[in-house]
Amino acid sequence: MTTEDPARHAEKMKARKAHQDKIVSERQSEKGLLIVHTGKGKGKSTAAFGMAMRAIAHGMKVGVVQFIKGPWESGERDLLRRFPDQVEVHAMGEGFTWETQDRERDVKAAREAWEMSKRFIDDPDVKLVILDELNIVLRYDYLDLQEVLAALKNRPADCHVVVTGRNAKDEMIELADLVTEMTQVKHPFRDGVKAQAGIEF
């Protein structure tokens, strides 16, 4: 194994930094992003709530609508509610709706959550909107996909929206500016470990 000459290494690093600085300097535009967190792995909502905390730190207002999660309390929801001047959180789901037998009730809950979502999106003071588990609602056709896509496409130019949930529709992925797919490699639930406070909720 050969060791690179330190002076040569320093020159290469300097050239690499100059190249990176040039690329960064060319990216001058700002706009509200549509961000999608999807995939079978854990962490989609967790990543979205991490972005909410970052936005709060920058003095931004945040609106959160949880389409599925509702009946139980969660650490992230409790934490965000400690910033009432900056964050509004609405847990409007009925739980894991695919286990229910009342589609009409599920559609009604989804519609109410979507109306709240549109209020956040249209509010010029709200700069980050998190639509938690919206992908699941769309997968089960509880909302009209084209209506949702149109609202997201026509949102205010400085409004960032994060959509979470498995099985994001192809049209949602196409419209998005940033898509992250969480891939599950291992999960403790398979070994009999229950959901734990601070980790799962």
Summary of the structure (lengths in Angstrom):
residues: 201
radius of gyration: 20.3
end to end distance: 48.2
largest distance: 70.3
contacts: 564
relative contact order: 0.20
helix: 44%
strand: 16%
